[in-house]
Amino acid sequence: MSNPLARLKQLPWRLLFLVAILTAIAVTLLELAIGFSAQIPGVKPILMTLLFGPLGLFTSLAIAFGVGVLAVYILERMERTVINTGSLWGLVLCLAIVFLLRGLLPIPVGLFQISYIPLVSMTVGLFWKSRPYWQGFRRW
């Protein structure tokens, strides 16, 4: 059997953390833009309905799904050759760590906060966008 820890050591961790940081910056900028747009009188009721009304859970899941898709999109633009199933799981770990650390920063708007359900939705979005890079998915 192969050593799984040896495979972990061979992942491009710097690139994956860079992608996770760039994703967190992009999400933070989008959150700040949405927060500033809430100051516009016609936009605030729409945002309140989307974020806190009956659509709140669906909206938070869609945001988390979009974060996963955005991370793969950034990874594709940076380095397409390192994308495989192992590096995608490493990217999930890097995103979780970066968003946990981002939660410690005093950012006023937080539409995406990492917890169990958003983490699962983000992972689904990440693997949905990266379907062509799965190894062995054609066997199923």
Phi and psi in degrees as a GROMACS rama.xvg file:
@    title "Ramachandran Plot"
@    xaxis  label "Phi"
@    yaxis  label "Psi"
@TYPE xy
-80.1782  155.741  SER-2
-85.3343  114.663  ASN-3
-68.7616  -27.6519  PRO-4
-69.869  -31.2658  LEU-5
-66.8136  -36.9565  ALA-6
-67.2172  -35.1803  ARG-7
-64.811  -37.9303  LEU-8
-67.3962  -25.9386  LYS-9
-87.1122  -4.317  GLN-10
-69.1294  149.103  LEU-11
-79.5746  76.1323  PRO-12
-62.4332  -38.3304  TRP-13
-61.4758  -45.0949  ARG-14
-64.6531  -42.1967  LEU-15
-65.8345  -40.3111  LEU-16
-68.6858  -35.2943  PHE-17
-63.7031  -42.7251  LEU-18
-63.1481  -42.1663  VAL-19
-64.482  -39.9401  ALA-20
-67.187  -43.4829  ILE-21
-63.7323  -37.0433  LEU-22
-64.6103  -43.5499  THR-23
-64.1766  -38.3333  ALA-24
-65.0956  -44.5665  ILE-25
-63.6392  -42.037  ALA-26
-65.7453  -40.6757  VAL-27
-64.2953  -42.2857  THR-28
-64.0207  -40.3165  LEU-29
-65.0826  -39.4178  LEU-30
-63.9494  -41.6952  GLU-31
-65.4721  -39.1679  LEU-32
-64.4179  -40.2781  ALA-33
-67.0026  -38.1712  ILE-34
-63.5174  -41.2224  GLY-35
-71.2856  -32.4741  PHE-36
-72.0884  -18.2224  SER-37
-68.5171  -14.6831  ALA-38
-74.1801  -18.7664  GLN-39
-74.7652  130.119  ILE-40
-58.3737  -37.1008  PRO-41
-80.0523  -19.3642  GLY-42
-87.9458  -31.358  VAL-43
-59.8222  -44.5708  LYS-44
-63.9248  -33.593  PRO-45
-66.7927  -44.3944  ILE-46
-65.2186  -38.2285  LEU-47
-64.0961  -38.6292  MET-48
-67.378  -42.3403  THR-49
-70.1551  -38.8224  LEU-50
-92.0975  -30.7085  LEU-51
-121.727  -6.6036  PHE-52
-84.0143  -156.99  GLY-53
-64.5698  -19.7645  PRO-54
-88.1823  2.58506  LEU-55
-58.9228  -46.286  GLY-56
-66.1495  -43.7864  LEU-57
-62.2156  -40.4829  PHE-58
-65.1524  -42.1842  THR-59
-66.2947  -36.3581  SER-60
-67.8981  -38.4161  LEU-61
-66.8045  -37.6568  ALA-62
-64.099  -44.9596  ILE-63
-64.1667  -40.7517  ALA-64
-59.1752  -43.5236  PHE-65
-65.1915  -32.9524  GLY-66
-64.623  -41.7574  VAL-67
-63.6243  -41.9406  GLY-68
-64.8431  -41.8546  VAL-69
-62.5933  -38.9363  LEU-70
-63.2519  -43.2483  ALA-71
-68.4195  -37.3847  VAL-72
-60.7905  -44.027  TYR-73
-65.7051  -41.169  ILE-74
-63.4757  -38.8161  LEU-75
-63.0609  -38.5355  GLU-76
-72.4971  -26.9857  ARG-77
-86.8885  -51.536  MET-78
-154.973  103.492  GLU-79
-80.6758  -21.5048  ARG-80
-76.3373  -19.121  THR-81
-93.9509  2.87121  VAL-82
-82.9543  114.311  ILE-83
-148.44  -177.942  ASN-84
-62.2104  -41.2729  THR-85
-64.2114  -43.4699  GLY-86
-69.7945  -27.9912  SER-87
-68.9278  -40.613  LEU-88
-66.6832  -35.6289  TRP-89
-64.1416  -36.5664  GLY-90
-66.3149  -36.934  LEU-91
-61.2683  -43.9592  VAL-92
-63.3896  -43.7593  LEU-93
-63.9355  -41.7328  CYS-94
-63.0053  -41.9869  LEU-95
-62.5954  -43.3711  ALA-96
-65.5244  -45.975  ILE-97
-64.9021  -41.556  VAL-98
-73.6984  -27.4452  PHE-99
-66.2473  -42.7876  LEU-100
-67.3419  -34.9522  LEU-101
-65.7908  -30.8516  ARG-102
-64.109  -20.511  GLY-103
-82.485  -15.371  LEU-104
-80.5228  148.928  LEU-105
-82.6896  71.378  PRO-106
-97.3973  126.969  ILE-107
-68.7665  -33.2258  PRO-108
-106.845  127.405  VAL-109
-134.939  77.9767  GLY-110
-74.2737  -28.8765  LEU-111
-117.43  112.291  PHE-112
-124.901  134.647  GLN-113
-77.4097  129.092  ILE-114
-153.783  -169.568  SER-115
-63.9656  -52.7403  TYR-116
-66.8873  -46.0886  ILE-117
-62.9214  -31.5171  PRO-118
-64.7173  -41.9899  LEU-119
-65.435  -44.0416  VAL-120
-64.4881  -38.688  SER-121
-64.892  -40.0401  MET-122
-65.8256  -39.548  THR-123
-63.7493  -43.3502  VAL-124
-63.2472  -40.6528  GLY-125
-63.9546  -47.0276  LEU-126
-76.2713  -25.4884  PHE-127
-66.3828  -44.0886  TRP-128
-69.2078  -28.7608  LYS-129
-101.077  25.1339  SER-130
-52.8646  -40.8842  ARG-131
-65.4678  -15.851  PRO-132
-98.1084  -3.17317  TYR-133
-65.7173  138.729  TRP-134
-92.0465  121.767  GLN-135
84.6869  13.3548  GLY-136
-73.078  -18.2339  PHE-137
-74.893  -16.5971  ARG-138
-73.098  -20.9002  ARG-139
